[in-house]
Amino acid sequence: MAFRRGLGRYRLTQAALLLLWFGVLRGIGPPKGPPDVGSLLASIVGAVGAVAASAAFGVAAGGALAFTPGGWRWRMALSMSAALPSVVVGATLLTWLGDRLGAVPGIGLVTAGLGLLCLPQTVLLAEESFGRRRETGEAAQALGARPAEAAVAVYGFVRREVAGILLGVAGRALGEAALVALLAQGLLERGRLALQAGTTLASALWYLEITGRVRDARAFWPAVLLLLLSLVAAGGAAVLAGERREGRLR
Amino acid sequence: MSAAKINVENLSLWYGAAQGLKDVSVEIEEHTITAIIGPSGCGKSSFLRTLNRMNDHVPGARVTGRVLLDGEDIYARGQDPARLRKRVGMVFQRPNPFPMTIYQNIAYGPRVHGERSEARLREIVEQSLRRAALWDEVRDKLQKSAFELSGGQQQRLCIARALAIEPEVLLMDEPASALDPVATAKIEELTDALKENYTLIVVTHNMQQAGRISDHTAFFLSGELIEFGPTRDIFTRPRDPRTEDYVTGRFG
């Protein structure tokens, strides 16, 4: 039950992020000509996948940090090693498939695939996270705390989970910004799908590194700031891409 | 003979239609360690949780009978579970530090119970950590996250956190089951030292541990208290053949 309630809370966050990503992807659009229904659908699927992938990596990193009593670097590495190989293999396969289908649907497929591949890991960690939060709340009540007071004791977990997700999305957005900027500058006409997969992995490693350095709930506000900065970067790159498409930028 | 701290009279517990405890009666003496043993699902933890009303949080849980703490029925109308839990502390199976600093973990309980003086809180933190034999290991890192401690240290932190509210009784639900042998030995030494000031009730799956640390042992089976008595008697000359079968490893 707690797990379902928790998922409900995440759904709201995901819906907001989905809208944001949809806007960014619509800003990019296909390289030439108006968007067709296929690309639009692929963009939506891609946006869902991107959010899921970001949240998955974020929860994985945040969860691994939150629940490792000692030797946390090793535990985090072990935890992530369960997800990364499947992501690498999946990204390679989907990139190949995407190349056969065309650029934009391909990007959609890659991101959606990454998101799906990360889901089992996310579910496991989320379940662990909610379970640990419940146990900690119970421990607080065993000390004589009333429910509202017990909520204060678990607040750090919530902040850490949210920080993990925000860092994940921020890393993802930075990766996207770099990709879109390169496309907008005309530096990449081919191999963009491989780069897409590459930036996803790079951003995953990037925020693993960042979260690895931040051990507690103090990660929250830096994560919010990073997210805002990276979204501004992604937005700017999308505008550049739009101007290039319309021929105003050479 | 010590005075009775807790009197349990005809206690039964239901989770919905399923009965978890059946007509349990037992008397627990002050400043002793009582071990609760029995196979998985026999009601050990359920019994422990009736002593500080933690089962109140389980949907559908219902209790009949009486639990007297210093002669006062903890299930009587008007009893406040939060105040009861200040007198009856609890340590859980898995170390569960709060996502805070070591200092804040210990100070949490006293703050909840109204302590505002930072000077007094510092005293309580040091005293509790010393009682839990953790002070020397953490004195220089009180402002570090509790998650930086090892599993064994985290469990002693949880014990210190429970001691910080100055309970009279300490309930421990398999406190060493998630720990390595070295950390387990430290917890066992600690329980022996704590006996002077507290009444301890410890659930354990480990027969040797029960034999080493406890003065009295209660054997549960299928929600029934089969036998209760001095630990030495339970392990060397049990009265009930089911107890003998369990302690000699014939089942469970």
Interface residues (C-beta under 8 A of the other chain):
Chain A: A66 T68 P69 G70 W72 R132 E135 T136 E138 A139 A140 Q141 A142 L143 G144 A145 R146 E149 A153 V154 Y155 G156 F157 R159 R160 R215 D216 A217
Chain B: N52 M54 H57 A82 R83 R85 K86 G89 M90 F92 R94 P95 N96 F98 P99 M100 Y108 G109 V112 H113 S145 F147 E148 L149 S150 G151 Q154 C158 R161 A162 I165
